[in-house]
Amino acid sequence: MKNNRGVTLVELIVVMAIIGILMGIGIVSINSIFGFDVRKCTNNLSNSINKSKVIALSHADQDMEIFKKADGCYYVSYPNEAAGTEPTKISNSSVKIYYYTESSGGTGVEITETNKLLLSFDRSSGAFKALQPDIYCRRIEVTKAQKKEVIVLYPETGRHYIQ
């Protein structure tokens, strides 16, 4: 018969190293899954801002409304478009969107069913129009768990970028 003396220390260390590597890969995968929803929503929102600006500069006043429906998902609509146009879904229900103004004092205002964000562009200059007299939206933040993406808005020029 063969003498079975158990597992050697080297075999145990090799197994532990393999488990550690697999756990590291798993954690990176989970973080990228959480970040995917935030990145997708941020890109959809940025594309919607671009679309609204192009339409405003090309031929007509264009407003863009960002809101949350009862299903928990965020949508973008263009109130100036023809009646019956369906809002565009920009996120699933797992993310939250906040906007910041000069008057918010560094505290984000969550976009909800009743608290919508209306962005408009000035046709002559391409700049963002004020939300209220002399109050401009400066940034939009998309979050999920610890993952956060920020769209920085420049009201004077109508430009924006993802930070």
N, C-alpha and C positions, 0 to 999 in steps of 0.2 A: 504494500500500500504506500501511497504517497504521503509524505509528511506535510500536513496543512498547518502552517503556523500563523495564519491570519494575513492582515494587510501590512505592508511595509510602510515606513514613514514617507518614502519617496512617492509611492502610489497615492497615499493620502494627500500629499501636497499637490500632486498633479491634478487630482480630482477637485480639490478646493480652488485651484487656479482656473480650471475650466468653468466651474460654477460662478466664480467672480467675473470672468469675461462675459458669460451669458447674461448675468444680472446687469452689467454695465450696458450691454447692447439693448436690453429690455428697457432700461430707464431712459436711454436716449430715444428709443422708439416712442415711448409714452409721451415724453416731452414734445416730440415733433407732432404727435397726433393732436395734442392740446393746442399747439401753435398753429396748426393748419387751419382751424376754424377762424381764428383771429386774423391770420394773413389773408385768407380768402375774403372775409368780410371787408377788411381794409382795402383790398384791391378793388372789390366791387364798388365800394363807396367812392374811391378815387376815380374810377372809370365813370361813375354817374356824375360826379362833379365836372369832369372833363366834357362829358356829353352836354350837360346843361350850359356850360360856358360856350361851347361851339355853336349851339343853337341860338343862344342869346346874341352872340357876335355876328352871326350870319344873317338872321332875318327877323327875329322877333324877341320880345321880352320873354325870358324863361325863368320860372321859379322851380326850385327843387325842394320837395318836402320829404324829410326823413321821419319815419314814425314806426311805432311798434304796434302790431295787431294783437288780438286776444290770444292767438296761438303762441305768442312769445317771440315770434320772428320779426326781424326788422325789414322794412320795405322802403322803397323810394318811389315817389310819384311826381309827375310833372303837371301841376294843376292847370297850366296854360294849354296843354295838349287837348286834342279832341275828346269829347265826352265818351265815356265807355272804355277808355284806355286803362288797362289793368296795371296796378302797381308792380314794380319789379322787386322780387325778393332778393335781399342782399346778404342775409345771414340766417342761421338756424337759431333755435331758442336758447342755445347755451352761452351766447355772448351778451355783453352789455355795451351800450354805446353812450358816451357822455360828451357834452360839448362845454367849452369854456369861453367866457367873454371877459372883457376888462372888468365888468362890474361883478363877476361871480366870486372875486376874491380868492382865486386859486382853487375853488371848490367846483367840481364838475356838476353839471345839471344832466340827470339821466333822461334820455329820450324815452318816452312812454306813449301809451295810447292817447293821453290827453295833453302831454307836453311834447309837441312836435318841433322839429327844427326846420325852418324855412330859409333856404339860401337863395339869393337872387343876384344876378349880375347886371351891372350897368352896361347897356349896349354900346355907348360911345367910348368908354375907357376899358371895359373888361373887368373892372374892379367889382368886388363884392359890395352889395348894398347893405346898409345898416339894418340890423334886426329891429332896433328901436333907434330913435335919434341918438347918434354918436355912440352906439353900442354895436360892436362887431364881434362875430364869432372868430376866435383866434386859433382854436384847435379842436379837433375831434379825437376822442380816445376810444378805442375798441379793446375790451378786456374779456378775459376768461381765465379764472383761477389766478395764477401769477403771471400769465402771459399778457403783454400789453403792446399795442401798436398805436402810434399817434400820427394823425394827419395835421400838419401845421399849415394854417391858412394865412395868407398875406392879403388883408382886405384892400390895401391901396392898389394892388396890381391884379388881384384875382388869381394869383398863383397859389399853388399848394404842393407839398411834397410829403412823402411818408418818411417818418423819422425812425 
